[in-house]
Structure formats: C-alpha cells, structure tokens
Amino acid sequence: MRIVCVGGGPATLYFAISAKLRDAGHEITVIERDPPGATYGLGVVYWDDLLDMLYGNDMESARELRAASILWQEQEIRMRGTDTAYFGGYGYSTTRATLLDVLTRRARELGVDVEHNREIATPADFSAIADADLVVAGDGANSRVRQLHSTQFGSRVKVGGNPYIWLGTDKVFDSFIFAFEGTPAGWIWFHAYPSSPGISTCIVECTEQTWHALGLDACSDSDGLRQLEKIFAGALDGHSLISQSRGQSARWLRFVEVSNETWHHDNIVLIGDAAHTTHFTIGSGTRLAMMDSMGLAHCLFEHDDLDLALKTFDERSRESLRQVSAAARTSKAWYENVDRYATGRNAVDLSYAMGVRSGYQAPWRYQTHLISQNPVWRRVRRHMATGERWVLARRRGEPLARRSRVPALPPTS
Ligand SMILES: Cc1cc2nc3c(=O)[nH]c(=O)nc-3n(C[C@H](O)[C@H](O)[C@H](O)COP(=O)(O)OP(=O)(O)OC[C@H]3O[C@@H](n4cnc5c(N)ncnc54)[C@H](O)[C@@H]3O)c2cc1C
C-alpha cells in the first residue's frame, strides 16, 4: 500500500514504524514542515504503561527511547516557595526533539521516507498527495488536513481558558515539581521535571485574569521571561528560564480541545492530536498518539479492505479514549479554577485537592496523604517503587545495566 503521512510527530512516525514492521511491502512517506531537530515544546513525561506497549511493539525504538530518558521520582508541591507537600510515584521524561530523533532514525532504518521542510497547507498541496492509497493526517491539534475536510470529519474545536507557556529552565529538578505562587493579581504556577542533562521542562500557567493583571499579555518575550523568573525565584533557586519553540521564542498559548464525529473520510484517517487532544495536565497525549499509531497499523494488517480497517480503528481507538478524555476535561476544569482551590490552603491540602480532582475518594485517603508526608514513609515508598520498576523492566526485557538506584531524598524543611 502507498501511504503518505502528513506531519512528522510521534503519531505518524510511530505509525510508519508499526506499519512497516507488520508489512515491509508498504511504501510510506512522512512529510514534516519543520527542519530536523526544530520542534515546539520542550519535554514530555510518560510512564511504565507506555514503555510496556512500546517494548511489545518494537523493542529497538523502545530501548533507544528508554536509554535517552530520565527517571524522576516523587511529586513535590510547593506553595509560595517554602510550604511543601509530596505525592509518591515516578515516571520518565525526555525531550520532544530526542523522541522525534529516535523515531525518525528507526523509521528510516525500516525504509520509511521522511521528508522535512515540506508543508501540506493548501488544497493544492493536498491534491499532490491525495492519490496515495491512504493519507494519514497526524499534523497535530491545528491539523490543516482536518481543516480542509472539517465538515466531513464533523470537527469540533474548543479553546481553553488558561494561557500557558512551554518553557525550559537550567534548574535541574530530580522530581516532578508543582510550584504555586500567590501574587496580588492571582495565582500563577508551573509544573517542571528533568528532561535532558542540565535542563528541566517548565510549563507556566495562570488564569486569563491573572495573565492580564500581571501584564504578561502586553510585555515583550524577554520582559515576560524576566518577570516569571522573578515570580518563581524561590522555586527556581534563582535559575533562568529558557524560551524556544520551532527556532523562535515560545509563545503563550491556550489548550485546544479537538474532537471529531469520525476519524476517517475516503482515504484519509486522522490520528493523534489531529483526531483528539487531552489536556496536558494529565500528560497522556503522546501515549495516546502512539496507541493510535499501533492501533491503525494493526487494523491495516488485520483487514485487506481499507474501509473496514479504518472503521475498526475508529471504533476501537475511540472506545479506549473515553475514560482518559473525561479525566482530562476534569483536570482542565480544576486548573481553570486553581484560585478557588489554592486560596487559604496549605501545600498538603492543596496537593490533596489536586490528587483527588478526578472524583470520589474513600474517606481514609486524606489520612493516608498526611502519613505519606513523613520522610521515613517517603523513603519506604521510594524503595517499593524501585522494586516495582525492576520487576516491570525485567518483564519487558530492558537490559540489566539500566537498573536504577534510589537516590537520596533531598533534605526536608
Ligand atoms: C504544554 C503541553 C505539554 C504536554 N506534555 C505532554 C507530556 O508530558 N506527555 C505526553 O504524553 N503528552 C504531552 N503533551 C501532548 C503531546 O504533545 C501531544 O499529544 C503529542 O505531541 C501528539 O502527537 P502528534 O504526533 O499527534 O502531534 P504533534 O506532536 O503536534 O506533531 C504534529 C507534527 O506535524 C507537523 N505539522 C503540522 N502542520 C503541518 C503541515 N501543514 N504540514 C506538514 N507538517 C505539519 C508539526 O510540525 C509536528 O511536527 C503536551 C502538550 C502540551 C500542549
């Protein structure tokens, strides 16, 4: 089958890998508008569930991705720089650029043609590729392919309320940090995590009112950055913020919620963010995009009939998305009302409210949260997580050398 993929993000690159592994006879081209290495955003987090799936699908790229990722442990919630609370858990992170590099190399190794610096933006651009057996539109949340056929897809696009900016910092965090700062204009916060040696990802967010009142809508990029460094001086330990997106300064954006009545029309299929987005505060968009990739490749392998393959893909993937989409909408609503939850609360109570934001919790959960702030309990929890991680890594076939030690807990205040 001759397949053209629009967009060279995780969705299309991993689809190309997955389809080639199932049928090396496919001729696949991936068309990306940006040059190699130029991407938006800085880091992405992911968890063992994604690694389990990637190892099961393609051990080569899974091993490379894991080797290029950083393990972070614990989540720390800081209010006003000093008041701190903790959650357990661990995860992995890497930069988007690294992820794309690993996937591009693997796709090329399997015979996929990856073309950079070419945009599919106009009806004429689209006509030039429309004679492929299948066009896979993985050109992100603002997909041009989807926009060119928005009636046929039944597309709905809703823009979120909170402005956010996807930055980096040279402050190296070793856990996942939420920092909330109260200003006379309202609350502003970031979440940050290590994403490459010497660099952490740092995503700053606030409500629309706070953004205007702080003047972040009106100042220059560099003045805005200096202001954020001042507001977060405590949480960043005086370190700098780094602003870069597609070779320019990062911009304040709003989350775009995308849904479609159908993900396929004629020989076109939407995958990843072009088909559906989930709010970034649950950190699942890349995982879901890569699940689409595996799902679509598998449906093409299962069914000779293209219509049936696309219909099956649409039904299965949509079903597996239902719960996570609901959780993402709840999470977005929580962050759009942070001022209400943060005002008058301490870090332990705010972190509890954050942890249970997606629904009912048993009454003893709050007591457990209080106990889990104890440094001895935190250490025990880290050791238990290390054991769990070791078992999971062995089960999926990670090399033994990757075994990680429990780093010392930072001193508690
Ligand atoms: C602030 C923020 C933080 C996030 N953090 C996480 C996280 O920690 N973990 C996680 O799992 N997910 C996270 N996500 C979500 C994740 O970024 C997306 O869900 C994921 O990138 C979707 O992959 P994709 O391939 O569908 O689209 P994209 O990654 O957006 O890739 C689309 C590609 O298409 C290219 N393109 C666009 N238009 C055209 C065109 N007209 N012609 C040719 N090429 C084109 C783009 O340049 C891009 O390379 C975050 C999102 C945001 C906004």
The ligand as a Gaussian input file, in Angstrom:
#p B3LYP/6-31G(d) Opt

LIG

0 1
 C        2.104000      22.131000      27.110000
 C        1.976000      20.705000      26.686000
 C        2.632000      19.712000      27.407000
 C        2.487000      18.383000      27.041000
 N        3.135000      17.442000      27.777000
 C        2.943000      16.140000      27.473000
 C        3.577000      15.146000      28.244000
 O        4.310000      15.427000      29.192000
 N        3.338000      13.836000      27.928000
 C        2.528000      13.490000      26.889000
 O        2.324000      12.280000      26.650000
 N        1.942000      14.414000      26.119000
 C        2.126000      15.729000      26.394000
 N        1.533000      16.679000      25.615000
 C        0.709000      16.274000      24.469000
 C        1.592000      15.913000      23.264000
 O        2.467000      16.986000      22.977000
 C        0.729000      15.633000      22.054000
 O       -0.413000      14.905000      22.402000
 C        1.520000      14.807000      21.026000
 O        2.636000      15.555000      20.608000
 C        0.647000      14.453000      19.831000
 O        1.443000      13.912000      18.821000
 P        1.042000      14.109000      17.292000
 O        2.083000      13.400000      16.511000
 O       -0.375000      13.746000      17.097000
 O        1.107000      15.667000      17.025000
 P        2.354000      16.653000      17.127000
 O        3.326000      16.187000      18.116000
 O        1.772000      18.019000      17.292000
 O        3.052000      16.553000      15.706000
 C        2.492000      17.110000      14.562000
 C        3.606000      17.366000      13.574000
 O        3.017000      17.811000      12.342000
 C        3.772000      18.892000      11.834000
 N        2.853000      19.680000      11.007000
 C        1.838000      20.467000      11.424000
 N        1.193000      21.001000      10.385000
 C        1.818000      20.533000       9.285000
 C        1.592000      20.733000       7.904000
 N        0.595000      21.539000       7.485000
 N        2.414000      20.114000       7.009000
 C        3.418000      19.307000       7.454000
 N        3.681000      19.103000       8.758000
 C        2.875000      19.689000       9.668000
 C        4.262000      19.631000      13.077000
 O        5.403000      20.414000      12.795000
 C        4.554000      18.468000      14.018000
 O        5.870000      18.002000      13.880000
 C        1.675000      18.025000      25.941000
 C        1.033000      19.021000      25.202000
 C        1.167000      20.346000      25.578000
 C        0.455000      21.403000      24.792000

